[in-house]
Amino acid sequence: MGAERESVIGAVSAVDALDLTADAHVHTGFSAGRDAVGVVVSAADQMGLAGLTFADQVGPETTWLATYADSVRRAQRRTEVTLRIAAEVEVVRPDGWLALPPDISALEALSVAVSRLPQPAGVAGAREVRAQLAAGEITADQVAEELVKATVRGIERASRYAPAQLARPLGLLAQVGLDDAVLGPDLIDALTTACRETGTLVEVSEAWRSPSPRVVAMFRAAGVAMVPASDARYATEVGRWQYVRRV
C-alpha cells in the first residue's frame, strides 16, 4: 500500500470536499457494534473504500484492546483497504479527563466523545441536563460553555497520547433540546482553535447527524480538518453517506 492510499485516512484541506472513500469511525462486536472486524472490512471492500478507522468504545475496565488490535492487524494482511486502529473515549470531567483504558499503546488514534456533560459533581446525561434546564438550575448558555470547555480540554489531553479525532461534535446540544445557535462566536473560536492547534480531525457523523450544517460551515471557514464518519454499528452501514453528502 503506497503513500497515496495511506493518505485517505487524513482529512482533505478545508476548501475541498470530504474524502468519501474513507470512513473515519466504525464499530465492531468488541463494543458498540454487532459484526466482526473481518465482516466490517469486507463491507468496506464492497463499498470501494480506501480507508477505514476502527473506533470501538473503551473505558478504564476495557481488557480486550490487545485482541482487538490483533484482529485489525490480521485483517490488514487480507485487504488493500488501509485500516487504522483507534478507540472512542469519553470526556468525564470538566478538566478534560478521559476514561482511558490502562494500556493504549496499541492505538494509532483516539476518537474523543462528549456524550454526557461533565460537571463538578459528575457527568450528567441528556435527561438530567434537560431537567436542570427545566428547573432553572443551569442556563442554555452555561450548557454550551461547559460543553465546549470540556471538549477543548478533552482533545488537548487526548492529543498528548495519540492523534485525536472529535466524535459527534457538539451533538449533546441537540440531545438536551438546544439549538446550536446557542454557540456564540467566542465558543466556536475556542473549539476551532483547539482543533487546529492539536491537529484534531473533526468527524462529520452520518449516524448522529452531527455537527449541523451551520457548524460544519463554521469549521470549514476556520480551516479545521474534517473527515466523514459513519459511526456504523452494523457492517451494512459502513461508508454509506446521506447526511454527510448533504453537508
HELIX and SHEET records of a PDB file:
HELIX    1   1 ALA A    3  GLU A    6  1                                   4    
HELIX    2   2 SER A    7  ILE A    9  5                                   3    
HELIX    3   3 VAL A   37  GLN A   46  1                                  10    
HELIX    4   4 LEU A   65  GLN A   76  1                                  12    
HELIX    5   5 ALA A  126  ALA A  134  1                                   9    
HELIX    6   6 ALA A  140  ALA A  158  1                                  19    
HELIX    7   7 GLY A  171  GLN A  175  1                                   5    
HELIX    8   8 ASP A  180  VAL A  182  5                                   3    
HELIX    9   9 PRO A  185  THR A  198  1                                  14    
HELIX   10  10 PRO A  213  ALA A  221  1                                   9    
HELIX   11  11 ALA A  235  GLU A  237  5                                   3    
HELIX   12  12 TYR A  243  ARG A  246  1                                   4    
SHEET    1   A 7 ALA A  22  VAL A  26  0                                        
SHEET    2   A 7 GLY A  51  GLN A  57  1                                        
SHEET    3   A 7 THR A  82  GLU A  90  1                                        
SHEET    4   A 7 ALA A 109  ALA A 113  1                                        
SHEET    5   A 7 ALA A 164  LEU A 166  1                                        
SHEET    6   A 7 LEU A 201  SER A 205  1                                        
SHEET    7   A 7 MET A 226  ALA A 229  1                                        
SHEET    1   B 2 LEU A 117  GLN A 119  0                                        
SHEET    2   B 2 GLY A 122  ALA A 124 -1                                        
END                                                                             
